[in-house]
Amino acid sequence: MLPLKAHPNIPKEIAAGEFEPLHSWLRENLYRHGRKFKPSELVRRVTGEQMNTGPYLSYLRAKYADRIRA
């Protein structure tokens, strides 16, 4: 389960300077498995999908859309 599905308040907690819920999720679901699995397998196990650049590119387009149009 992704961190925001497991803990929907993570963005608000980060904004308040509280990183422990996210860090705890990362330790339990990502960091402890880092040596057991190749990166592509680890991403698939965490997200349920194969590694792809689509979500990251969507994030960048949304973040910088006003600069691209200018």
Backbone bond lengths (Angstrom), bond angles and torsions (degrees), N, CA, C in turn:
res aa  C-N    CA-C-N  psi(-1)  N-CA   C-N-CA  omega(-1)  CA-C   N-CA-C  phi
1 M - - - 1.458 - - 1.528 108.34 -
2 L 1.303 116.16 134.31 1.460 121.47 -179.94 1.523 110.82 -68.46
3 P 1.344 116.97 155.41 1.463 119.32 -175.29 1.525 114.41 -59.02
4 L 1.321 118.33 -38.78 1.472 119.53 -178.83 1.520 112.10 -71.83
5 K 1.311 117.58 -28.07 1.467 119.94 175.25 1.516 109.93 -73.63
6 A 1.333 116.55 -38.22 1.459 120.85 179.95 1.527 111.67 -74.15
7 H 1.338 116.24 -36.75 1.468 121.88 -176.54 1.538 108.85 -138.50
8 P 1.318 118.59 83.54 1.469 121.29 -175.42 1.530 114.55 -60.88
9 N 1.326 118.23 -18.32 1.467 120.13 -178.30 1.521 113.73 -87.21
10 I 1.312 118.15 4.22 1.461 120.81 -177.47 1.531 112.53 -54.34
11 P 1.335 121.36 -45.62 1.472 118.77 179.42 1.534 113.03 -58.62
12 K 1.329 116.97 -40.82 1.468 120.12 178.51 1.520 110.91 -67.38
13 E 1.326 116.57 -39.18 1.462 120.20 179.14 1.525 111.08 -65.14
14 I 1.325 116.88 -41.78 1.464 120.52 177.81 1.523 109.59 -62.89
15 A 1.330 116.96 -43.48 1.473 120.58 178.60 1.519 111.28 -60.09
16 A 1.332 116.81 -29.94 1.471 121.60 179.09 1.528 111.44 -88.62
17 G 1.334 117.12 3.42 1.458 120.45 179.19 1.517 114.08 83.35
18 E 1.323 117.53 14.33 1.461 122.62 179.78 1.532 109.07 -101.60
19 F 1.315 116.39 106.78 1.459 120.92 -175.60 1.525 113.68 -105.43
20 E 1.315 118.45 -7.53 1.463 121.63 -174.94 1.528 113.52 -60.03
21 P 1.336 121.28 -43.82 1.474 118.71 179.03 1.533 112.41 -58.26
22 L 1.323 117.63 -42.98 1.464 120.56 178.21 1.524 110.10 -67.59
23 H 1.320 116.79 -45.88 1.457 120.07 -179.11 1.525 111.10 -61.63
24 S 1.303 117.27 -39.94 1.451 121.70 177.75 1.527 110.67 -62.28
25 W 1.319 117.04 -43.91 1.467 121.00 178.60 1.527 109.98 -63.09
26 L 1.327 116.84 -44.16 1.466 120.41 179.90 1.529 111.23 -61.76
27 R 1.326 117.11 -43.12 1.470 120.45 178.58 1.526 110.74 -59.73
28 E 1.316 115.46 -47.18 1.465 120.33 -175.29 1.529 112.98 -71.65
29 N 1.307 117.99 -38.79 1.459 121.38 -171.28 1.521 115.90 -105.26
30 L 1.323 117.67 -15.89 1.459 119.39 -175.58 1.525 112.19 -126.43
31 Y 1.322 117.35 -62.96 1.458 121.53 -172.09 1.526 112.91 -57.36
32 R 1.317 117.34 -43.24 1.468 119.40 -175.27 1.523 112.95 -69.23
33 H 1.323 117.54 -15.29 1.463 121.47 -179.60 1.525 112.58 -104.14
34 G 1.320 117.13 0.65 1.460 121.44 -173.30 1.513 115.72 -56.23
35 R 1.308 117.91 -35.57 1.469 120.00 -178.64 1.524 112.68 -89.28
36 K 1.307 117.07 -15.33 1.467 120.29 -177.37 1.521 112.65 -80.16
37 F 1.339 116.08 -32.42 1.459 120.24 -171.50 1.520 111.35 -125.80
38 K 1.305 114.93 150.70 1.469 120.19 172.15 1.524 107.50 -69.09
39 P 1.352 117.69 156.15 1.473 119.95 -177.47 1.529 114.06 -52.73
40 S 1.319 117.76 -43.21 1.474 119.30 -178.36 1.530 111.20 -63.63
41 E 1.330 117.96 -38.39 1.467 121.31 178.57 1.524 110.82 -69.96
42 L 1.319 117.15 -39.08 1.455 121.20 179.04 1.531 110.90 -63.73
43 V 1.320 117.38 -43.02 1.467 121.18 177.12 1.520 110.06 -62.14
44 R 1.314 117.59 -43.30 1.469 120.70 179.72 1.530 110.77 -62.99
45 R 1.326 117.36 -41.04 1.463 120.63 179.72 1.529 111.72 -66.74
46 V 1.325 117.23 -37.97 1.466 121.15 -177.41 1.524 111.70 -77.34
47 T 1.334 117.27 -43.45 1.462 120.34 -174.06 1.519 114.21 -98.40
48 G 1.329 116.19 -19.52 1.458 120.02 -176.05 1.519 112.71 82.93
49 E 1.324 117.16 4.74 1.460 122.14 -179.08 1.526 109.95 -133.21
50 Q 1.326 114.68 160.20 1.451 119.39 174.53 1.530 109.60 -68.46
51 M 1.321 116.12 153.17 1.452 120.76 178.42 1.531 109.33 -62.88
52 N 1.328 115.33 131.28 1.457 120.02 174.97 1.521 109.45 -152.66
53 T 1.303 115.45 160.33 1.462 120.74 -175.77 1.521 112.98 -90.41
54 G 1.321 118.14 -6.64 1.462 122.10 -175.59 1.516 115.13 -51.78
55 P 1.331 119.58 -53.72 1.464 119.85 -179.50 1.528 113.18 -61.00
56 Y 1.329 116.73 -39.09 1.463 119.57 -179.94 1.530 110.57 -67.72
57 L 1.318 116.94 -42.10 1.463 119.89 178.42 1.529 111.16 -64.73
58 S 1.316 117.55 -38.36 1.470 120.91 176.59 1.524 110.48 -62.06
59 Y 1.326 116.04 -43.30 1.468 121.24 177.26 1.529 110.60 -59.36
60 L 1.323 117.01 -47.69 1.470 120.55 -179.13 1.526 111.59 -64.14
61 R 1.328 116.93 -41.76 1.472 119.73 179.21 1.526 111.10 -62.12
62 A 1.330 116.49 -43.16 1.463 120.14 179.38 1.525 110.70 -66.45
63 K 1.309 116.43 -41.06 1.462 120.52 -177.15 1.520 112.04 -67.81
64 Y 1.334 116.89 -39.59 1.448 120.67 -174.46 1.519 114.14 -109.47
65 A 1.330 117.84 15.83 1.466 121.62 -176.53 1.521 111.71 -57.51
66 D 1.329 117.83 -41.34 1.458 119.77 -178.66 1.511 111.68 -67.03
67 R 1.305 119.02 -29.15 1.478 122.14 179.14 1.515 111.11 -78.54
68 I 1.329 117.28 -31.10 1.461 121.50 -179.55 1.523 109.62 -70.75
69 R 1.321 117.14 -39.11 1.481 121.77 -177.80 1.515 112.63 -74.75
70 A 1.300 117.91 -21.96 1.473 121.19 -175.08 1.499 112.19 -72.44
